[in-house]
Amino acid sequence: MTSAIRRAPGRLATLGCAALVATALAGCGSVNSITGSGSSSSGPITLGTTDSTAVLDPAGAYDLGSWMILQNTFQGLLRFPAGTTTPVPDAAQSCQFTGADAMTYDCVLRQGLTFSNGHPLTAADVVFSINRMKQIKDVNGPSSLFDSVKSVEAKSDSEVVFHLSEADAVLPDKLASAAGSIVDHQVFPADHELPNSQLVGSGPYAIDSVDEASGSGGVKEISKISLSANAKYKGDQTVQNKKFDVRFYGKPDQLKTALDKGDVDLTDNSLDPNVSAQLLTNQQSGGKGDIHVTQTDSSDTRFMVFNTKDQTVGQQAVRQAVAQLIDRQALARDVYAHTVQPLYSVVPAGIAGHNTAFYDKYNDPDVTKAKQLLAAAKIPTPVKFTLTWSRARAQGAEGAELKKQLEASGLFQVTVNEESDWSNFKKGWADGSYQAYTVGWTADYPDPDDFVVPLVTGGGAFHNGFDDQQIDQKLVPETLHETDRSQAATTFGAIQTELAVQVPMVPLFQEKSFFAYHANITGVENTTDSTGVVRFGEIGRH
């Protein structure tokens, strides 16, 4: 994750590599060998995922795998409950902006809070947690989410006040994310991160043990985490199980094998999308088998991004013509087996302020209109450019489909290149080596701010050279003063409309989330939603 002027952006969709990574799923595995029956009824419930991680300390944790653990083992002042994108009090009893300028935020804590080790949780711990994160400032961590925080003050053991250097109406959302995890000042060092095995939180679960193994490049990655219900937890979340394990797998086919064998009771959205689709189809048709699938909302998105400084795709008419030709319905149907849904704006459906700006402007794919756009700008055809990708759920099929659609018009000639090394891919887009590239995006919090600001201000997380002074200096600041987020919808609509005109990127699709689980597992339908929070406590066994 890189900073975009005011804050760090969301997480580029990942299989668990830290920070900026794109969605990748490889190998389908068999959907016919569904013979496992889950782990023992007396043992822990086990979730399997490919969102691997190496760091759990909140000051350095900034990937899907680590945040999934932190959201169940630590409390923040606020949290996202199931079914809503509006944060509610968690460790706090109440929180509010105390002025109309969104520059001061006041929280009163619940009474009697303790960490799992018995230490009291007070306002001093909140102050310590924010200051510690900002002081450590891990380059791979989420500290820049709190760049707007000038100081944090403990007015008493139960009251904490945030003083901001600039209006930041989405501070509550950031505090409700895993970046807002409150740590024990008696355990965590102020100037460096704590080993994974020593973490102490106040959430519904306590960490019992962390198993680590050497991953790529010799870096130790977590292979298994064992949790138990925290008897000292004081909050509103329910816990339907006493023990919960998370196992991390390198590839989707390995995870599918573990599910079939009963080594895991359920998976998160880590299976190959075609496998998930086939399992769901089998279930809906009344087919036999022990594996069930629940489809839930997801706000993960994917884009074709343009280098706006490039001589060819830097021309707005070229980008508009591409937007006029992309057939998202075909991409979702033919490449992703309906495990994604077409997306027509940078803000996905389910997030306040979402609109269909790209459909409103370009409607259905139309070769004639695309030809007119290029002719009006006196751009000769076919327009030649290269599309680069590094990781995609559908592997090379995604780029091949986009190439086919554009070349079928006779207006484009597209070369598709794969960059197998993700580090090289990041370097390539950052230094302007690519003309166009496909990337996924996972936001830190479910507000339109985190789908717009990080991507299109200050050069953006995609480093595509796009900047618009009207968006940067007028429209975005307007949204950051609106503490009633519904009031920001009109401004976010104007931003989305302008992005459909300038086309720094073309939104392709929005993910659907598929959790697979054995028949004796309950509560999976309440486990996650468009917030991206995976709630272990909702999962039970009968």
C-alpha positions, 0 to 999 in steps of 0.5 A: 500500500502506498500513500496517496496524499492524505492517507494510505490506500486500501490493499491491492487484492492479495493472496497474502503477500504483504501490502501491494499485491494483486489477486491470484488464484492458480489451479482448479482442483477436482470438485468430484472428490468431496469425501471429507467430513470436517474435523472432529466435533470436539476439536477446534473449528479450522478455517483454511486460507491462501491469504498468507501473512508474516506479521501480526503486530498492528503497527506492521500488519497490513495484508488480508491474512493479518487483518483477518486475525487482528479483527478477531483478537483485538478491539478497536474503539469502533467496529463494523458489525455484520450487515452494515458499513457504518462503524459502531462502538466496540471498546468505546461506549460512544464516539463523536466529532465534537465540532462541525469542522471534523477536526476533533473526535472524542471517544468514551470507553466502556467500563471495566475493559481488560486485555486477555492477560488481565491488564486494564484497557484504558484511554492511555492504551489508545493513545499509546497504540496510535502514537506507537504506530506513527513512531514505528512507521513501518513502511509495510504498515498502516500508519499513514492511515492516521496522517491526519492525526496531529495528537491523541489525548487521554483526558481521563482513564475512559476518555480519549480525544483525537486532534486532527491537522485536517478534516478527516470525516472517515477517521471513524472508519479507520479506527474501526479497521484493524489499523485501529487495534488497541494494544497493551502499553505494558506489553508492546514496546514503543519503538519496535514490533512484537514477535507474533507469539507474544501478542495480547489483545482484548478481542473475542479471541486470544492467540494461543500459538503461532506456527511459522515456516520458511516461505519464499526467499527464506522469509518466515510466514505463518502456517497456523494460528490457534485461538481460544475464546477470550473469557475476559472479552467485554463487547457485543460480539458473540462467540459460537465456538471455544477454539478456532484455528486458521491454517494458511496454504500456498495455493488454492488447489492445496486448500481444496485438497485440505477441504476434501480431506477434512483437514479444514472445516471451511475456507474463505474466498480462496478457492479457485473461482471456477471450483467455487462456481461448480460447488455452488452449482452442484449444491443448487442442483441438489447434488450429493456431497458434504461441501456447502457453499455460501455466496456473500457480498464483496467489495474487492474490485479489478481494473485495467489501468492506463499510464496516462503519461504514455504517448499512446494510451495517454491520449484520452480518446484512446482510453475512452475508446477502450472503455466503449468496447470492453464487454464486462458481461462477457468477461464475467461469464466466459472467464470468471464463471459468474463468480464476479459481477460487472463493475461500472465505476471505481466505487463498487455496488454495496458502498454508499455513493456507488453509481454506474458512471461508465455505463451511463456514459458508454452504455453497451459495447459499441464499435461505431461509437469507439471508432467515432471517438478515435476519428474525432481525435484524429488518431490512426487505427489500429491503435497498438499498445501492450497490456501487462498482468502479473496475477489474476484469478483466471490467469492468462484468460483474463488478458486474452479476453480483453485482447479479443474484445478490443481487436474484434473491433478492428480498432486496436492491436493489443500485445498481452505480456505476463510479468511473473515476478510481482516485485518486478511488476510493482516496479514496472508500473511505478516507473512508467514501464507499462502502457496498461496493466490489470490490478485488483483493489481491496479497500481498508474500510467500506467508505467511497473515500477509500475507493476513490482518494487512494486511486486518483489523487496524488498520483494514486496507488497505481502510479499511473500519472493521473492527477486532476486539480478539481478532484484533488483540491476541491471535491475530495476536501469537500467529502472529508468535511462531511461527517454525515457520510450520506451527504458526501454521496453527491460529491463522490458521484461527481468524482465518479462521473469525471473519472468516466470522462477522463478514464485513468482506469477502466473498472472491470468487475467486482468480486463475489465471495464464496465460503465453502464449508462442511455440512456440520458447520453453521453460521457461515452466512453471517461470517463476512460481507462487503466490509471484508471482515471475517467474523470467527465468532459467528461460526459454529458446529452441530 
